[in-house]
């Protein structure tokens, strides 16, 4: 289950355990209200154990929307080693701040 928390000037999105083809559309819909002009967005991946390519697509799309279109910032935090490796291999760590758990 996705949670959105406002903390000071930052918006934190807490992911569920999985982002896969079964729940990707719901996750994407859940985070849309947080994508506002100038948002300082942190996606907290503490609970995230598995991410399919659909999750990578959502992160890429969200990054593009937040940084290019809304003039905001985005980072991923508390990313486990396996997901970090996938993000690194696919080039996300070159364009996005990704903090390991």
C-alpha positions as CSV (number, residue, x, y, z in Angstrom):
1,X,0.0,0.0,0.0
2,X,1.3,3.4,-1.0
3,X,1.5,6.2,1.6
4,X,2.0,9.9,0.9
5,X,3.4,12.0,3.7
6,X,4.1,15.7,3.8
7,X,7.0,16.5,6.1
8,X,8.0,20.2,6.1
9,X,8.6,21.1,2.5
10,X,9.2,17.5,1.4
11,X,6.8,15.0,0.1
12,X,7.6,11.3,1.0
13,X,6.0,8.5,-0.9
14,X,6.3,5.1,0.9
15,X,6.1,2.2,-1.5
16,X,4.6,-1.2,-0.8
17,X,6.5,-4.4,-0.9
18,X,6.2,-4.9,-4.7
19,X,5.8,-2.8,-7.8
20,X,4.9,-5.2,-10.6
21,X,2.5,-5.6,-13.5
22,X,-0.3,-6.4,-11.2
23,X,-0.1,-3.2,-9.1
24,X,1.9,-0.7,-11.2
25,X,-1.1,1.1,-12.6
26,X,-2.5,1.6,-9.0
27,X,0.9,2.7,-7.7
28,X,1.2,5.3,-10.5
29,X,-2.3,6.5,-9.9
30,X,-1.7,6.7,-6.1
31,X,1.4,9.0,-6.5
32,X,-0.2,11.4,-9.0
33,X,-1.6,13.8,-6.3
34,X,2.0,14.3,-5.0
35,X,3.3,15.5,-8.4
36,X,2.9,19.2,-8.1
37,X,5.0,22.3,-9.2
38,X,8.3,22.5,-7.4
39,X,7.8,19.3,-5.4
40,X,10.8,17.9,-3.3
41,X,9.9,14.3,-3.7
42,X,11.5,11.4,-1.8
43,X,10.4,7.8,-2.7
44,X,11.0,5.7,0.4
45,X,11.7,2.1,-0.7
46,X,12.1,0.6,2.8
47,X,9.3,-1.9,2.2
48,X,10.1,-2.5,-1.5
49,X,11.4,-6.1,-2.0
50,X,10.6,-6.6,-5.7
51,X,10.3,-4.3,-8.7
52,X,9.5,-5.4,-12.2
53,X,10.3,-3.4,-15.4
54,X,6.9,-1.7,-14.9
55,X,8.3,-0.1,-11.7
56,X,11.4,1.2,-13.6
57,X,9.0,2.8,-16.1
58,X,7.1,4.5,-13.4
59,X,10.2,5.8,-11.7
60,X,11.5,7.1,-15.1
61,X,8.2,8.7,-15.9
62,X,7.9,10.3,-12.4
63,X,11.5,11.6,-12.6
64,X,10.8,13.2,-16.0
65,X,7.6,14.8,-14.7
66,X,9.1,16.1,-11.5
67,X,12.4,17.3,-12.7
68,X,11.7,18.5,-16.3
69,X,8.1,19.5,-16.2
70,X,7.5,20.6,-12.6
71,X,11.0,22.0,-11.7
72,X,11.2,19.8,-8.6
73,X,13.6,17.3,-7.2
74,X,13.3,13.5,-6.7
75,X,15.3,10.9,-5.0
76,X,14.9,7.2,-4.0
77,X,15.9,6.3,-0.4
78,X,16.3,3.0,1.6
79,X,16.8,1.0,-1.6
80,X,17.8,-2.6,-1.0
81,X,20.9,-4.0,-2.6
82,X,19.2,-6.1,-5.3
83,X,17.0,-3.2,-6.5
84,X,20.0,-0.8,-6.3
85,X,21.9,-3.1,-8.6
86,X,19.1,-3.1,-11.1
87,X,18.9,0.7,-10.9
88,X,22.6,1.0,-11.4
89,X,22.7,-1.4,-14.3
90,X,19.9,0.4,-16.1
91,X,21.5,3.9,-15.6
92,X,19.1,5.4,-13.0
93,X,21.9,6.1,-10.6
94,X,23.5,8.4,-13.2
95,X,20.4,10.6,-13.4
96,X,18.8,10.3,-10.0
97,X,20.0,10.3,-6.4
98,X,19.5,6.7,-5.1
99,X,20.4,6.0,-1.4
100,X,20.9,2.5,-0.3
101,X,19.3,1.0,2.8
